[in-house]
């Protein structure tokens, strides 16, 4: 089974002073000295060595390669700067918050989309506009505009993109050919997908037309269904982040979720949680048990390595109100308490828009148009649809309020569980979700 993007930067708070002190002590034991404004580390004279900055991330294994390569190249070109990488694969958000609270946070750190509003509200991240427009500035036109917007809150830029993925549709050419069904294309609408999925589903349960977004099978992942909600003119929360009533349970949102649910519950063209659990982790797409897969770009490289898998990619079908999509996104920011912000900006710009961005582009999607063009992504048969849908990306509810994860997302997941596991009517489930979310948002 394909693993979807996992938000690793969730920030649960440490609840005891002992735990806080323990984390800070552990970090201090392995971290590089924090540099002072004059360019020297604490207790050192400015002339004793290079300026030191620290960058923190949640990555591990092969995902560290672009970090290490970009740091190495940057330091060769900037002998007066020392960059230290601190990787925290487990409990990243908790440990990062502890560092920030203790005043020992890194100069640059990685943030996932779900935490953007939270860090901004806490004042933990540095507004970048003065740097962007300053002497050592950055032309924001180098980025795909809809991707760059994910680093902005309230009209200010706080983050630059590390990587991202929209939602796309993979399809198995062999299964389409056997069923004599035309391949999906960018002109497809909801009804085209549903019709094809019915033709590609076998009555004996050996093959489904499509696997819907949510690799654990519970189908509660809001990011996966946001595109169709937007495609139907629906919304999830008010622009000011204060209410979900009239948005999460609007006729437009209800209709979109109903269409999504019908694929599983009524038409039975997509596996449900019980079906997926019974297969015990089998990759349904690569084993030919589903003809289409609705997910992010992440499994593409694995699919390309499978010589027996003949597949294609395309954009999601359009809804009644046209095309729309959503991103899973991660970025970098500067610690507002950093004592070396100018140096941090120089390195941040390098990894987000300079040569360092090329290293990250070898691992995941780049936001830099020239780098993507150098990789020929817009013309590549598999990646062209990915680049195409960037025109249709809409904002995330997570950016409206720091409370979204605890209030809106939690209520939405509960509603989807009611729909898929208990058979609750979509309108009733989303009405209850909006009520619960709003109650939470007022606290």
N, C-alpha and C positions, 0 to 999 in steps of 0.2 A: 504494500500500500504506500502511496506517495505521502510523504510528510509535508504538511503545509507549513507556512511561515509561523514560527512560534515567538510570541512577544516575550523576550527574555529580560526586559528592562523594568518589569513591574516593581514598584517600590513599596514593599510592606515595611512598616516602621519597626524598629527594634524597641521592645517594650520594657527593657530593664536597663538601668545604668551600667550594670555589670557587663551585659552583652555589648553595649556601646563602647565601653572602655576596652573590652577585649578586641573588638574589631579594629579600633583605632590603633591599638598596640601592635596587632599583627601587620597592619598596613605600614606603620612606621618602621617596622623591622626590616621590610624588604623594599621600601620605596626610596627613590633618589631624593637627595636634599632639595627642598623647595627653594627656588631662586628668588632673590630679593630684587627690588626695583633697579638697582644699579647694575644688575647683571650677575651678581655673585650669590652663591648659596649662603644660607645663614651661617654666621661665624667665620666667613671667608672674606678676603679682600677682593675687590672687583678684578684685580689683575691676576688672581690665582688660577683662573680657569674659565672655561666657556660658560655661558648662560645655560641653565638647565631648565627644561620644561618636561612635564609628565603628561602622558595621554593614557586614558583608561578605556577599556572595552570589555565586552562580555564574550568575546570570541575564544576559540581554542582550535587546536589541530591545524588543518590546512588553511582555515580561515585567517590564520595569523600571517600567512605568507605576504599578502599585500602590505600589511603594516610593517613587517620587518624590511621588505625591499624598499618601500618608500622612505622609511626612516634612514636606512643606510645611504640611499642616494642623496637625500636632503642634507645629511651631515657631511657628506663629501663636498657638497657645494657651499656649505655653511659651517666652516670649522669652528666658528665661535659659538655654536649652539649644540647642546647635548640634549637629545630627546630620549626619554625613558618610557618604555611601554609597560603598562601594568594591566594584566588580563585577569578577569574575575569571572570564570565561566559559571560559577554557582552563586546564587543570591546576589547577583550584581547590583540590583537596585538598592537592596538593604544596606550593603556594605558601602556603596557610593554615598548614600544619604548620611551614613555615619561619618564618613570622611568630611563631607561638606559641613555637617553640623559641628564637627570638631575643628574646622578651619584647616584641615589637612588634605583637602580635595585636590585632584589633579588639575592641571591648567586647561586641558582639553578632555572632554569625555563624550562617549557615545550615548545616544538617546534613541529610544524607539518611539514610534508615533503615539502610542498610548500615554506617554509621559510628558509630551511636549507642553501642554497647558499647565501641568503640575509644576514643572521646574520654572516656568515663567512666573507663575503666581508666587512661588516661594522666593523669587528674586535670585535664584541660584545661577542664572545664565546671563551672559553679557549681551546687550543689544549690539548688533554688528553694523548698523547703518553708518555710523561715523567712520568705521574702518572701510566699509565698502565704498564710501564716497570720498575717502581721504586720499592722501598723497600716495600711499601704497595700496590703492583701492582695487576693486574688482568689478568688472563689467558683468552684471547679472544676466545679460543677454546671451552669455555663453551656455547657459543652462536651458533645458526644456522648461518653459514658463510654468506649466501646471505642476511640475515636480518641484521647482524652486519655491512655489507657494507653500509647500509643506513645511518650510522652515520659518514661516511668518505667523505671528500672532498679533492681533490688534493693529495691523498695518506696519509692524516692525519686524525686522529679520533677526532671528536669534540662532538659527541653525543653518548649516549647509549640508547638503545631501551626501550620505555615504553610499547607499544603494536602495533599491526599491523593486517592487514588481506589481503590475496590474493583474487583473484576472483575465485569463484567456481560455480558449477551448482547444483541447487536443482531440484528434480523431484518428482512429485506426483504419487505414485505407483498405486493408485486407477485408475487414469485417463489413465495411461499406460496399466493397465490390461484390462480396458474396451475397449480400442482401439486395444488390442492384439499387442502391440508394445513392443519390448524388452527394458529393462531398459538401460539407458546410462551406459557406462563403460569407463575405462581409455584408451581403444584402439580406442575410437571414433575419427573420423576426421570431418572436417567441413561438408562434404557431408552427413555424418551420422546424424548429428544434424539437418540439413536442411530437410532431408528425413523424420525423425521422427516428426519434427515440423509440416510438411504438413499433416501427418496422424492424428495428434492430434488437428488440427484446424477444427472447425465446420463451415460449410458454413453459418449458421444462425447468426454468430457473437457472439454466447454465450460462445465460448471457443477458445483460441489461443494456439498454440503449445509452445510458449515461451515468456517471458517478458525479454527484453534486458536491459542491465545496464543503468540506469538513471531513478530514481524513480519519477522524475517530468515529464517524458514523452517526453522531447524535444530531447533526444538522443544525446546531445552534450558533454557528459562527457568523456574527453579523457582517463582518467584512465580505464574506462570500455572497451574501444576499443584498448588500448595499447597492450594487450596480443595477439590479432589476427594480429596486425601490425607486432609485433616481430615474430609471428609464420610464417609470410610470408617473413621473411628476411628484413622487412622494418625498417626504423628509422624515427625519428621526427626532430632531430636537430643534427648538427655536434658535435663531441666530445668536441670541444673547446667552444661550445655555441655561435658561431658567425653567423651561417647561417642555415636556414631551407630549402633553395632551393636545390633540389636534394635529400632531405630527406622527408620532409612533403608532397611533391608532386611527389615522386619517383614512378615508376611503381609498386613496391612492396607494398608501402603504399596505393596507389590508388586501387589496386586490393583487398586489405584487407577491405578497407572502402566500396568498391562496394559490396562485399559479405555481409557485415553487413547491408548495406542499402537495398539490395535486399530482405532480410528477411521481411522487413516492406513494402517497396514500390512495389515490384514485386510479391513476394510469398504471402505476407499478412498473414504471420504466427505469427506475433508479433504485438501487439497494437501500434498505433501511438499516438501522443500527443492528438489529438481530442478524440480518444477512451478513453484514460486515464482520460482526463478532464471530460468527460461525466459520468464517474463512481464516480467522486467526492471523491477521497481518499480511495476507497475500496482496501483492500489487495487482489490483484488478485490471489496470490498463495494460500493463506489460504482459499479463497472462491471457489477455483476450476475453476477460469476463465482462468488460464494459467496452462499448464502442467509442464513447466520448468521455472526456474527463474535463471538468470545469474546475480550474485551479490557477495558481500562479505560474510563473516561468520556471520555478525552481527545479522541477524534475527533468527539464529539457536535455541537459547534458547526459544524464543517465539514459534517457531514451535514445539519444543519438549513438550511444555506445552499443546498443542492442541491435546487432545486425539483422535479427529476425523480425524486428518491429518496423513496419512501414507506416509512418504516421505523418500527419500534417498539423498545422496550427492555424487558427483564425480568431477573429474578434468574437466577443459574445454577441448573441443575437440582439437586435434592437427591440425595445418595448414600444408601447403605444405612443410615448412622447419622444421617441428617438433613442440615440445611443448615450450611454453613460458608463463610467467605470469607477473603480476605487483603487487606491494604492495600499500596499503594505510597505512601510517606509522606515528607514533608519538614517540618522544624521549625526553630525558632530557639532559641538558647541564649546564656547569658552566659559570657564568658571568665572562668575562675576567677582569672586574674591581672589583671582589669580594676581600675583605680584609681577607677572611678566606677560601682560596682555599683548603688548606689541609683538613680542617674539612668538607668542601663541598664535596670534593672527597670521603671522608669516607662514607658520607651519600648517595652520588650518587651511589657508588659501592654497597651499601647495598640494595637500592631499584631496581637497575638494574640487579644485579647478585647474591645478597645474599638472606637472609631470607625475606627481604622486597619484592623481586620479586615474592615470593609465594603468597603474598597478591594480587598483581596486576594480577597474573595468574588466580585468582578466578573471575576476572571481564572481562578479555580479553586475547587474545593469548600472551603467553610468548615467549621471544626470547631465554630463557635459556633451553637448551636441557634436562638437568636433571630434571628440574621442569615439563616440558612437559611429560617426561617419567613417572614421578610420578603421573601425571594425566591420564596416559595411552592413550594419545591423538593419538599416531601413530597406535594404535590398535582399537580405538573406531570407531564404524561403521560410525558415522557422521563426526568425526574430522580427521580420517586417510587421506582422500583426501586433506584436508587442509595442513597437514604436508607434504604430498607427493609433492605438487606443489612448495614447498619452494626450491626444487632443480632447478626449472625452472624460478625463478624470475630474471628479468632484471632491469637495472638501470632506473631511471626516468629522463625525460628531465629537470625537475625542478632543478636537481642538477648541471646542466651545466652552468646556468646563473641566477643571481637574477632577470633578466628581463623576465623570462619565463612567469610568470602569466600575465603581462601587454602586452607582445608581442606575444609569441607563442600560449599560451592557448586561449587568446582572439581571435586570428585569426582563430584557429581551431574551436572554438565554432561558430563563424560567418559562417565558411564554412559548418558546419553540419546543421546549420539553413537553409542555402541556399539549401542544398541537400534535407532535409526532409520537409521543409515548402514551398519551391518555385520550387522544382523539377530541380534545377540546376545540370548539369552533374558533377559527382564526380571529374573528372580530372580538369575541369574548376574551380570548387570551391576550390580545394586544390592548384591549381596554384595561384589563387588570394590570398589565405591564406598565402602561402609561400612568395609572394611578399610583402604583408602587414607586415608580421612578421619580415622579413629581414630589411625593412625600419625602423621599430620600434627598432630593435636591434642595429642599427647603431647610434641611437640618444643618 
